[in-house]
Amino acid sequence: MSATAISSIRIHRQWQPFRDGTYRCSGGRSAEGFDSTIVEITSRDGQRGYGEMAPLGSFYDPAFAEGARAAMRELAPQLLGADASGVEALNRRMDLLLKGHPYAKSAIDMALWDLAGKHSGLSLASMSGGAEGDSLALYRSIAQQAPDAMAARAQKYIAEGYRRLQVKVGLDVNEDIARLEAVRAAIPSDTVLFCDANASWGTSETRQFLMATGNLDYTLEQPCASYEENLAIRRACERPLVLDETIDGADVLLRAIADGLVDGITIKLARVGGLTKAKLVRDIAIARNLKITIEDTGGAEIDTAAYCGLMLSTPEILRQHTVDFHNWVTVSNAKADFRIADGEMTLPSGPGLGVEVDIEALGEPIFQSAL
C-alpha cells in the first residue's frame, strides 16, 4: 500500500452561529447559523487533509446537514485504501457509489485537495491553475429587512471596509424596489451592487423590478427559479445577469452559454460537488469570458480557504468577488492568516488550503472509519 493511501476518515460537526444574528432571504426563509460538517482524511504516511461543507439551512439548496453526514458515513468506508492523490479517480468512484448528492461529496473532495497539496508542497491556487495576484475582492450580503434597516446595515458594512454589497430581494416586488433604492441612496456612488432574488420571483415580478429600477446601477442575480423563466426575461434585462442556483454543473452552463443567457455565474462548491467539479465549471466559464464568483453555501476558515484558493487561480479580469464566510460566524475551526483591507482579502500561504485546523475546536468525531 502506498504512502498516500487513505488510512482513515473522520467526520466532525460544528455549529456556527451568525455574528449578525438571524439571516433572512426570500420567501421568509431564515437561519441562525451554519450546521457545518468537517471531514478529516489521513493518509498512510500520517498526513491529514481537511474539507468542510455547511448548507444554509435546509431551504437554500437541495442539501441538508444530516443528509450530508449520512451520505459521508456511506462513502467513507468504501474509500479506505484508495490512493488519495488520485482526486479525479476518487470523484468518479464517489459518483459510482452514490448517485447524486453532490453536496455530500464536497467536503471529501476538498480534503483530498488539501491532502494533495500537503504531499506536493503546493497551494490550492498553484494546483488549480496558478495564482493571479494575491488578493480577492469581497462582497457582503444584506439580509432582508425593512428598507431603512437594510440601508443602515449597508452603511455598517461600508464602514467595515466592504466596497461591494449584495442586496437580498425576492419578496413583495414593490418593497424590494424600496429596499434597493434605500440602500443605493445610503452608500457611496462607487459601491458595486448586486440584487439577488434567490430564485423567488416569477417573470412578471422580475420585469416590474427591472422597469422600476432602470435608473439605478446594479447587477441582477438569479431572479427566477427555472432555467426557462430566466431565459424568458433575458431580453428585458439590459443590465448584467448572473445565475447562481441554476448553475449546478457543467451541462447547464454549456446550455446557458449556447442560449446567450448569462453574463456571469456564481459557483458554489457544495452545489456542484466540490473543488474538482467547480474547477471544471470555472474553466468552461473562463473559455467563454464570463464573470465568475466562487464561494460556497457556508462554513468557516476551512471552507473559505478552499473556495478562495480556487478563486485566486481564476483570471483577475474575470473575477467578480467572493465572500469571507469565516467572518460571518462567531466560532472558528482553523488558524488562518486571512488579511482584509479596503474590501480585499489576502489568503493564507502554505500547502493545500494553507490553514492550521484547530482539532480542539472540532471536538470528538461523530464518525470514523479506518483500516
C-alpha positions in Angstrom: 0.0 0.0 0.0 1.4 3.4 -1.0 2.2 6.2 1.5 -0.6 8.3 0.0 -3.3 5.6 0.5 -6.2 6.6 2.7 -5.9 5.0 6.1 -8.8 6.8 8.0 -11.7 9.2 7.5 -13.2 11.1 10.4 -16.3 13.3 10.4 -16.8 16.3 12.8 -19.8 18.5 13.4 -19.6 22.2 14.3 -22.4 24.7 14.9 -21.5 28.1 13.7 -23.8 30.9 14.9 -24.1 34.1 12.7 -22.3 37.1 14.0 -25.1 39.5 12.9 -28.0 37.4 14.1 -30.8 35.8 12.0 -30.1 35.7 8.3 -33.2 36.2 6.2 -33.7 35.7 2.5 -36.6 35.5 0.1 -39.9 33.8 1.0 -39.5 34.4 4.7 -36.8 31.8 5.0 -34.2 32.3 7.7 -31.3 30.6 9.5 -29.4 31.3 12.8 -26.1 29.8 11.7 -24.3 27.1 9.7 -24.5 23.5 10.7 -21.1 22.6 9.4 -19.6 19.1 8.7 -15.8 18.8 8.6 -14.0 15.8 7.1 -10.5 14.7 8.1 -8.7 12.3 5.7 -5.5 10.7 6.9 -3.1 9.0 4.5 -0.8 6.1 5.4 2.2 8.4 5.9 0.3 10.3 8.6 -0.5 13.4 6.6 -4.0 14.9 7.1 -6.3 16.8 4.8 -9.5 18.7 5.7 -12.7 19.7 4.0 -15.9 21.4 5.1 -19.5 21.6 3.9 -22.2 23.8 5.6 -25.6 24.3 3.9 -27.6 27.4 4.6 -30.4 25.7 6.5 -32.4 23.0 4.6 -34.2 25.5 2.3 -31.5 27.1 0.2 -30.2 24.2 -1.9 -31.2 20.6 -2.3 -29.0 19.8 0.6 -29.2 19.5 4.4 -26.6 18.8 7.0 -27.8 15.5 8.4 -28.2 14.2 4.8 -24.6 15.0 4.1 -23.4 13.3 7.2 -25.4 10.2 6.4 -24.0 10.0 2.9 -20.5 10.5 4.2 -20.9 7.6 6.5 -21.9 5.5 3.5 -19.0 6.6 1.4 -16.1 6.8 3.8 -15.5 3.0 4.4 -15.5 2.4 0.7 -12.7 4.9 0.1 -10.3 3.4 2.5 -7.1 2.1 0.9 -7.5 4.2 -2.2 -4.7 6.4 -3.4 -5.6 9.9 -2.0 -3.5 11.6 -4.8 -6.0 10.3 -7.4 -8.5 13.1 -6.8 -10.4 12.8 -10.1 -10.5 9.0 -9.9 -11.9 9.2 -6.4 -14.5 11.6 -7.6 -15.6 9.1 -10.2 -15.7 6.4 -7.5 -17.9 8.5 -5.3 -20.3 9.1 -8.2 -20.3 5.4 -8.9 -21.0 4.5 -5.3 -23.6 7.3 -4.6 -25.8 8.7 -7.3 -26.4 12.4 -7.0 -26.0 14.2 -3.6 -23.1 16.3 -4.8 -23.1 18.4 -1.5 -22.3 15.2 0.4 -19.2 14.7 -1.6 -17.9 18.2 -1.5 -16.1 18.1 1.9 -14.4 14.8 1.0 -13.2 16.2 -2.3 -11.9 19.3 -0.6 -10.0 17.2 2.0 -8.4 15.3 -0.9 -7.2 18.5 -2.5 -5.8 19.7 0.9 -4.0 16.4 1.3 -2.6 16.5 -2.3 -1.3 20.0 -1.6 0.4 18.9 1.6 2.0 15.9 -0.2 3.3 18.1 -3.0 4.1 21.3 -1.1 1.8 23.3 -3.4 -1.0 25.6 -2.5 -4.5 25.0 -3.8 -4.2 28.1 -6.1 -1.0 26.7 -7.6 -2.5 23.3 -8.2 -5.7 24.6 -9.7 -4.2 26.9 -12.4 -1.7 29.2 -10.7 -2.4 32.3 -8.6 -3.1 35.6 -10.3 -2.5 38.5 -7.9 -2.5 38.0 -4.2 -5.9 39.3 -3.1 -9.6 38.9 -3.8 -12.5 41.4 -3.8 -15.1 40.7 -1.1 -18.8 41.4 -1.0 -21.2 41.5 2.0 -24.7 40.3 1.8 -27.5 42.5 3.3 -30.2 40.2 4.6 -33.9 41.1 4.0 -35.3 43.7 6.4 -37.3 46.9 6.2 -35.6 49.3 3.7 -34.3 51.7 6.4 -32.8 48.8 8.3 -31.1 47.5 5.2 -29.7 50.9 4.4 -28.3 51.1 7.9 -26.8 47.7 7.6 -25.2 48.7 4.3 -23.6 51.7 5.9 -22.3 49.5 8.6 -20.6 47.2 6.1 -19.2 50.2 4.2 -17.7 51.4 7.5 -16.1 48.0 7.9 -14.4 48.4 4.6 -16.6 46.4 2.1 -17.0 48.0 -1.3 -19.3 45.5 -2.9 -22.7 44.7 -1.5 -25.4 42.2 -2.3 -29.0 43.3 -1.6 -31.3 40.5 -0.9 -34.7 40.9 -2.6 -37.3 38.4 -3.7 -40.3 39.3 -1.5 -43.0 41.8 -2.5 -41.6 43.5 -5.5 -42.7 47.0 -4.5 -41.0 46.6 -1.2 -37.9 45.2 -2.9 -37.8 48.3 -5.1 -37.8 50.4 -2.0 -35.1 48.2 -0.4 -32.7 48.8 -3.4 -33.5 52.5 -3.6 -32.8 52.9 0.2 -29.5 51.1 0.0 -28.4 52.9 -3.1 -29.1 56.3 -1.5 -27.3 55.4 1.7 -23.9 54.4 0.3 -21.1 55.9 -1.8 -21.9 56.0 -5.5 -19.0 53.9 -6.5 -20.2 50.9 -4.4 -20.8 47.9 -6.5 -24.3 46.5 -6.0 -25.8 43.1 -6.8 -29.5 42.4 -6.4 -30.1 38.8 -5.5 -33.7 37.4 -5.6 -32.5 33.8 -4.8 -34.9 32.5 -7.5 -38.0 33.8 -5.8 -39.6 35.9 -8.5 -41.7 35.0 -11.5 -41.2 36.7 -14.8 -43.8 39.3 -14.0 -42.2 40.4 -10.8 -38.8 40.5 -12.5 -40.0 42.7 -15.3 -41.7 45.0 -12.9 -38.5 45.3 -10.8 -36.3 45.9 -13.9 -38.6 48.7 -15.2 -38.8 50.5 -11.8 -35.1 50.4 -11.2 -33.8 51.2 -14.7 -32.1 54.4 -13.4 -30.0 52.5 -10.9 -26.7 50.8 -11.4 -26.6 47.1 -10.2 -26.2 43.5 -11.4 -29.2 41.2 -11.3 -28.6 37.8 -9.7 -30.9 34.7 -10.1 -34.3 36.4 -10.4 -36.3 33.3 -11.2 -36.1 29.6 -10.2 -36.4 27.8 -13.5 -34.0 28.0 -16.4 -36.8 28.8 -18.8 -38.1 31.7 -16.7 -34.7 33.3 -16.6 -34.3 32.8 -20.3 -37.7 34.5 -20.9 -36.6 37.7 -19.1 -33.1 37.8 -20.6 -34.2 40.2 -23.4 -35.9 42.5 -20.8 -32.7 42.7 -18.7 -30.4 45.4 -20.0 -28.0 45.0 -17.1 -25.6 42.2 -16.4 -27.4 38.9 -15.4 -25.7 36.4 -13.1 -27.1 33.0 -12.3 -26.3 31.1 -9.1 -28.9 28.5 -8.1 -29.3 27.4 -11.7 -25.6 26.6 -12.1 -25.4 23.2 -10.6 -22.9 21.6 -13.1 -21.1 21.8 -16.4 -24.1 20.7 -18.5 -26.4 23.6 -17.5 -23.6 26.1 -18.0 -22.9 24.8 -21.5 -26.7 25.2 -22.3 -26.7 28.8 -20.8 -23.7 29.7 -23.0 -25.4 28.4 -26.1 -28.6 30.3 -25.3 -26.7 33.6 -24.5 -28.4 33.6 -21.1 -25.6 34.7 -18.7 -23.0 37.4 -18.3 -21.7 35.8 -15.2 -22.1 32.8 -12.9 -21.7 32.0 -9.2 -20.2 28.6 -8.4 -20.9 27.1 -5.0 -18.6 24.2 -4.2 -21.3 22.1 -2.3 -23.8 22.6 -5.1 -21.6 21.2 -7.9 -19.9 18.5 -5.8 -16.6 20.0 -4.6 -13.4 21.7 -5.9 -12.9 19.2 -8.7 -16.2 19.8 -10.4 -16.1 23.5 -9.5 -12.8 23.8 -11.4 -14.4 22.2 -14.5 -17.3 24.6 -14.4 -15.0 27.5 -13.8 -12.7 26.6 -16.7 -15.7 26.4 -19.1 -16.7 29.9 -17.9 -13.2 31.1 -18.4 -13.2 29.8 -22.0 -16.3 32.0 -22.7 -15.1 35.1 -20.9 -17.9 35.0 -18.3 -17.6 36.9 -15.0 -17.0 34.4 -12.2 -17.8 34.2 -8.5 -16.6 31.2 -6.5 -17.9 30.6 -3.0 -20.0 28.1 -1.1 -23.2 27.6 0.9 -21.5 28.4 4.2 -18.7 27.4 6.6 -15.7 28.9 8.4 -12.0 29.1 7.8 -11.6 25.7 6.2 -14.2 26.3 3.6 -13.3 29.9 3.0 -9.7 28.9 2.2 -10.9 26.3 -0.3 -13.2 28.4 -2.5 -10.9 31.4 -2.2 -7.9 29.3 -3.3 -9.8 28.3 -6.5 -10.9 31.9 -7.0 -7.3 33.1 -6.8 -6.3 30.9 -9.7 -9.2 32.4 -11.8 -8.0 35.1 -14.2 -8.2 38.5 -12.4 -10.1 40.1 -15.3 -12.9 37.6 -14.9 -13.2 37.6 -11.1 -16.3 39.2 -9.7 -15.9 38.9 -6.0 -16.2 36.3 -3.2 -17.2 36.2 0.5 -15.4 35.9 3.8 -17.8 33.4 5.4 -15.4 32.8 8.4 -16.2 36.4 9.4 -20.0 35.7 9.3 -19.8 33.3 12.2 -18.8 33.6 15.9 -16.7 30.4 16.0 -13.5 29.2 14.3 -12.3 25.9 13.0 -8.7 26.8 11.9 -5.9 29.3 12.3 -5.6 31.1 9.0 -3.9 34.3 8.0 -6.7 36.0 6.1 -5.8 39.7 5.9 -8.6 42.1 5.0 -8.2 45.7 4.0 -10.2 48.1 1.7 -12.6 45.4 0.7 -9.9 42.9 -0.4 -8.7 39.7 1.3 -5.3 38.1 1.1 -5.2 34.4 1.6 -3.0 32.3 3.9 0.1 30.9 2.4 1.2 27.3 2.7 0.5 23.9 1.0 -3.1 22.7 0.4 -5.7 25.0 1.9 -3.0 26.8 3.9 -4.8 26.6 7.2 -3.9 25.0 10.5 -7.0 23.2 11.7 -7.9 23.6 15.3 -8.6 20.0 16.4 -9.8 21.1 19.8 -12.4 23.4 18.3 -13.8 20.4 16.3 -14.2 18.2 19.4 -14.6 14.4 19.2 -15.6 13.0 15.8 -19.1 11.9 15.3 -18.0 9.1 12.9 -14.7 7.5 12.0 -13.6 4.7 9.7 -10.1 3.3 9.5 -8.1 0.4 8.0 
